[in-house]
Amino acid sequence: MANAKPCKNKVQDKVAIVTGGASGIGEATVLAFAENGARGVVIADIQDEKGHKLAESIGANRSTYIHCDVTDENQVKSLVESTVQLYGQLDIIFCNAGVMSFGKQTVLDFDLDSHDKLFAINVRGVAACLKHAARAMVEGGVKGNIICTASTAASVVRDMHTDYIMSKCGVIALMKCASYQLSGQGIRVNCVSPGTVATPLVCEKIGMGVEEVEKLFEPHYCLEGVLKAKHVADAVVFLASEDSEFVTGQNVVVDGGYHFHGIIKYDHVE
Ligand SMILES: NC(=O)c1ccc[n+]([C@@H]2O[C@H](COP(=O)([O-])OP(=O)(O)OC[C@H]3O[C@@H](n4cnc5c(N)ncnc54)[C@H](O)[C@@H]3O)[C@@H](O)[C@H]2O)c1
């Protein structure tokens, strides 16, 4: 029997942008795109030092860091234009930059200025990236792939972080509208919804280190192990590749079955 080698070139020769690419899930996805044969990976973030270092680690010919604050539509437009200028076209965008609630954000103590700040990044920022990437794909005749980061938070209720949950519901709604509206041009649009990954966003929010966070969540997964940024990146690569060529408008949950924790077990029923 012939040895079946794992195929690692799922995005061979593609050009991708990753927003929020300097850290956490974005960083893992930048590396996964590079490992899977991407011709150009553009890291878009506001953490310049981290972004430049990551691009250098991949190689100047295959990766570039571009400072881009996703709340500024002009910066997003220029990010997409620079990518097309540098690499000839845009095949993939991972609209991933996001932040957690600034404070508890319960309904009774809702700070609406903080809400607006969060929405400017988590919802408006994703809409701006999606809009300008889709325009470049349509103009270039590219049947591209757009993937956005939502969250399992979009399908739960919490006693706090109301605006964060609202924002991720918004991302899923945007993804669904975009997938329908862009289907005629052959552009696919999907979401990934990670469970809790011990990235700087989470560790800083709950004031714990990586190991502590992972220990806290480990008992709650159905699958054995701990959710890592790489698991999410692998799902993004799947959605960006031909392996998912007839998949659009979907929200792919990557959480090791964590969301089943609300399941009712009828152990006592015969
Ligand atoms: N870590 C988790 O448990 C988890 C779970 C579900 C969803 N998410 C989502 O995943 C995405 C990535 O988060 P992460 O956990 O990797 O966190 P992270 O903090 O490690 O990475 C987020 C990146 O976004 C960048 N960013 C923030 N504001 C920006 C702006 N205005 N313009 C451009 N870049 C900006 C940050 O500089 C950072 O590099 C976010 O959308 C987050 O909501 C995370």
PDBQT file of the ligand as one rigid body, heavy atoms in Angstrom, charges set to zero:
ROOT
HETATM    1  N1  LIG A 301      -9.192  33.627  22.974  1.00  0.00    +0.000 N 
HETATM    2  C1  LIG A 301     -10.430  33.203  23.052  1.00  0.00    +0.000 C 
HETATM    3  O1  LIG A 301     -10.823  32.447  23.975  1.00  0.00    +0.000 OA
HETATM    4  C2  LIG A 301     -11.441  33.603  22.026  1.00  0.00    +0.000 A 
HETATM    5  C3  LIG A 301     -12.657  32.921  21.981  1.00  0.00    +0.000 A 
HETATM    6  C4  LIG A 301     -13.593  33.277  21.023  1.00  0.00    +0.000 A 
HETATM    7  C5  LIG A 301     -13.317  34.289  20.125  1.00  0.00    +0.000 A 
HETATM    8  N2  LIG A 301     -12.129  34.949  20.198  1.00  0.00    +0.000 N 
HETATM    9  C6  LIG A 301     -11.883  36.007  19.214  1.00  0.00    +0.000 C 
HETATM   10  O2  LIG A 301     -10.686  35.691  18.533  1.00  0.00    +0.000 OA
HETATM   11  C7  LIG A 301     -10.141  36.886  17.989  1.00  0.00    +0.000 C 
HETATM   12  C8  LIG A 301      -8.656  36.928  18.291  1.00  0.00    +0.000 C 
HETATM   13  O3  LIG A 301      -8.476  37.041  19.686  1.00  0.00    +0.000 OA
HETATM   14  P1  LIG A 301      -7.289  36.355  20.472  1.00  0.00    +0.000 P 
HETATM   15  O4  LIG A 301      -7.890  35.555  21.539  1.00  0.00    +0.000 OA
HETATM   16  O5  LIG A 301      -6.322  35.739  19.535  1.00  0.00    +0.000 OA
HETATM   17  O6  LIG A 301      -6.684  37.645  21.198  1.00  0.00    +0.000 OA
HETATM   18  P2  LIG A 301      -5.286  38.419  21.074  1.00  0.00    +0.000 P 
HETATM   19  O7  LIG A 301      -5.435  39.595  21.958  1.00  0.00    +0.000 OA
HETATM   20  O8  LIG A 301      -4.166  37.493  21.290  1.00  0.00    +0.000 OA
HETATM   21  O9  LIG A 301      -5.282  38.877  19.543  1.00  0.00    +0.000 OA
HETATM   22  C9  LIG A 301      -6.107  39.905  19.079  1.00  0.00    +0.000 C 
HETATM   23  C10 LIG A 301      -5.296  40.793  18.160  1.00  0.00    +0.000 C 
HETATM   24  O10 LIG A 301      -6.160  41.814  17.630  1.00  0.00    +0.000 OA
HETATM   25  C11 LIG A 301      -5.416  43.008  17.583  1.00  0.00    +0.000 C 
HETATM   26  N3  LIG A 301      -6.297  44.180  17.571  1.00  0.00    +0.000 N 
HETATM   27  C12 LIG A 301      -7.039  44.685  18.587  1.00  0.00    +0.000 A 
HETATM   28  N4  LIG A 301      -7.647  45.806  18.201  1.00  0.00    +0.000 NA
HETATM   29  C13 LIG A 301      -7.299  46.018  16.906  1.00  0.00    +0.000 A 
HETATM   30  C14 LIG A 301      -7.603  47.029  15.960  1.00  0.00    +0.000 A 
HETATM   31  N5  LIG A 301      -8.375  48.070  16.273  1.00  0.00    +0.000 N 
HETATM   32  N6  LIG A 301      -7.080  46.920  14.715  1.00  0.00    +0.000 NA
HETATM   33  C15 LIG A 301      -6.276  45.884  14.395  1.00  0.00    +0.000 A 
HETATM   34  N7  LIG A 301      -5.934  44.913  15.257  1.00  0.00    +0.000 NA
HETATM   35  C16 LIG A 301      -6.439  44.986  16.498  1.00  0.00    +0.000 A 
HETATM   36  C17 LIG A 301      -4.561  42.973  18.848  1.00  0.00    +0.000 C 
HETATM   37  O11 LIG A 301      -3.472  43.867  18.780  1.00  0.00    +0.000 OA
HETATM   38  C18 LIG A 301      -4.150  41.515  18.887  1.00  0.00    +0.000 C 
HETATM   39  O12 LIG A 301      -2.933  41.304  18.224  1.00  0.00    +0.000 OA
HETATM   40  C19 LIG A 301     -10.949  38.039  18.574  1.00  0.00    +0.000 C 
HETATM   41  O13 LIG A 301     -11.912  38.453  17.631  1.00  0.00    +0.000 OA
HETATM   42  C20 LIG A 301     -11.649  37.392  19.756  1.00  0.00    +0.000 C 
HETATM   43  O14 LIG A 301     -12.864  38.038  20.081  1.00  0.00    +0.000 OA
HETATM   44  C21 LIG A 301     -11.181  34.630  21.123  1.00  0.00    +0.000 A 
ENDROOT
TORSDOF 0
